[in-house]
Amino acid sequence: MRTKIVRVAEGKQSTLSHLYIDGIFQCFLLEDKIRAVKIMKQTAIPTGSFYLTLNTWGGKNKDYANKFPVMHRGMIEIDGLPTFDAVYIHIGNTFTQTAGCPLCGLSYIKKDGDYQVLQSTEAYKMIYPKLLEITKSNDKAIVIENNFQF
């Protein structure tokens, strides 16, 4: 698969992952806690194979178009998820900012038992053009898997 999210660590309410494109590490991702029963906006997305799309109608589009006027063409959405809608890879630092979406960061810390990603805007600027190209390609697949290491 071209794009992969590999979950590597769990906090009390957070999940830390690595994002790979073509087998190369791109950045860290932060999600909510993995739960057996979904709690809206507080649960990590499920494992499996899904696909990346470009969402040009969702509410975050206006904010990101203003924040990144040269780069933004729409939100990178992980689509095809069961019981989840409008799941975007976006900016943020803590699990309280995820609303069920992966947040990107160039580094991470663990504070009070939960992970946080740092340098989120810089990570977003780095991965957005790559993910945008994937949404336009024939291989839009994204695989999400658990491989907890710590």
Buried (B, 14 or more C-beta within 10 A) or exposed (E): EBBBBBBBBBBEBBBBBBBBBEEEEBBBBBBBBBEEEBEEEBBBBEEEEBBBBBBEEBEBBEEBBEEBEEEBBBBBBBBBBEEBEBBBBBBBBBBBBBBBBBBBBBEBEEEEEBBBBBBBBBBBBBBBEBBBEBBEEEEBBBBBEBEEEE
